[in-house]
Amino acid sequence: MKQKLESIVKKGKMLALAGLMYLTMGCTSSKFYVEPKLGLIVSVSAQKQVYDPSFMVGVALGLNGERVGLESGLDYFDSSAEYIETKSILSNVNLNLNLSKPESKVKFYLTGGVSRLNESSTIDIPKFNVYDKIINKTSGLEFGSGIVIIDRINGKVTYTVMPASENVKGMLILSVGYRLLF
């Protein structure tokens, strides 16, 4: 009986918190959005190894106020070098600072935050009979700028610094998305 009562109280607290968040969002004229996006990711190597740009597909969830916004994103891309195929997922959380007037149709912003890269690489060199799978996880700092047109179309350029990675020291990301506002 006591556990059931605690469960009901816990659910009540969660509903009250959700209600307060909804009221707060309504009062501050914040806009919640989901943004499907496409783009290119170019890896930057310390050893001057050349990486081809990789096609990226992703989604971002965000909350924008008049001056400050918060965004969380998830991007997927494949990359390859000689004998190596890599599938990667890049997740990030960024704080956005709007540089334009609130009534502006075109809004410029700066962005910065943290990111996490999860890679699964396959190494295949048939003439030496080498086949291996490697999983790598590393964190980084992300910064950049973007432009939003009429609260919907978002173009962004960011650079992610990966200081702990052995192969990739950073990634340049160019993306464009369409925001679905709620």
N, C-alpha and C positions, 0 to 999 in steps of 0.2 A: 504494500500500500504506500509506504514511504517513498519507494523508488518511482512509483507511478506519479505521485504528487510532485516530486522533484523534476520529472520529465515534463509534466504540464507547465510548471513554473519556468523551466528552461525554454520551452517553445514559446511561452508568452513573452519572455524577455527578448527572444530573437525577433518575434513579430513587432514588438515595440521599437526595437532598434531599426528594423527595416522601415517602419513608419516614419521614424525621426529622420532617417536618411532621405526618404522620399520628400518629406516636407522641406528639409534643408536644401535639397537639389532644386526644388521648385522655387524657393525664395532667392536663391543666388543666380538664377537664370542659367544654370549649367546645362550642357547638352551631352547626353550619353550617345555614343555611336559604336557601330560595328563597321569595320573597314576591310573588305577584301582587297588585296593588293597584289601587284605583279612588279617584277623588277629584275635587276642584275646585281650580282655580287662578284666583286673582284678581290681575290686574296692577295695580300702583300707579304712577301717573304723576305727574311733577313739575308738569305743566301742568294739573292738575286735570281731565284728560280722563277720562271715565267708561268703564271697560271692564266688559263683562259677565263673570260667572264662566264659565270654560271647563271642560268635562268632561275629565278626565285619566285615562289608563290607563297602567299602568307595571309594572315588575318590579324587585325589589331582591334582591341577593345579600348575605348577611352571615355574620358569625362572631361569636357572643356568648359571652363568658366570664361569670364571676360578677359582675364589676363593670364591665368595659370591653368594648365591641364595636366592630366595624368593618363598615361597610355601603357598598355601591356600588349606585346606582340609575339607572334609565333610564325617563323619563316622556315620553309623547307627548300633545299637546293641540293643538286648533285654537282660534283666537281671531279675532274680527272687530271692526272699528270701521267707521264710514261709509266705503265705497268700498275698504276694505282687508280682505283675507283672509290670515291667517297660519297656517302649519303650523309647530309648534315641537317640538323634542326637547331635553329638559333632562336632562343627566347630572350625577351628583354622587358624591362620596366623603365619608362622614361618620364621625366618631368618636362613639360613644354611651357615656354614663356612666350606669350603673344606680344609682338612688337608693334602691332597696328592698332588703330582706333577701333573700338567695339563695333561701330556702325559700318566699317569698311567692308566692301564686297571681296577684296583680296587681302588676305591676312598672312603676314610673314611671322615666323616663329623660330626660336632656338630650342633645341632639344638636348637633353643629356640624361644619362642613367647607367644602369648596369645590364650586362647581357651574359648569357650562358650558352656555350656552343657544345653540342653533343654530336660526335662524329663516329661513323662506322666505316672503316676503310677495308677494302679488299686488295691485297697485293698478289698479282699473278704474273709470274715470269716462267712461261713454259719451257724455254730452252735450258733453264737451270733447275727445273722441277721445284720451283718455289711457289707456294700458295699459303697465304696467311690472312687472318682477319684481326683487325686491331680496333678497339673501341677507345676513344679519347674524349675526355670532358675537360673544358677549360672555361674560365670566366674572364670577362673583360669590361672595359668602360666604353660607353658609346656617347658620341656627341655629334651634332650636326645642325642643319637648318632645313626649313621647309616652307611651303606656301600652300594655303588653302584658298580655293576660289569658291565663292558663294556657299560656304559652309559644307561643301560636298566633295569637290575634287581636290585631292591632296597629293602634292609632289614633295618628295623628301630626299635629301642627300645626307648620309651619315657615315662616320668612320668609327669602327670598333677597334680598340686597342686590345690585343691579346698578349700581355707580357709573359704569361706562364707557358704558352704554347711553344713546342719545339719546332714545328714546321711553319706555322702561319703567325706572323707578328701583328697582323691587323686585317681588316676587311673594309673595303669601300662599298657602300650599298646605295644604289639608286632605285627608288621605288615610286610607283604611282598607284593611287587607290581611290575608291569611291565610297564615301561615308554614308551609311544608312543611319539617319538620326532617329532617336527615340525620345 
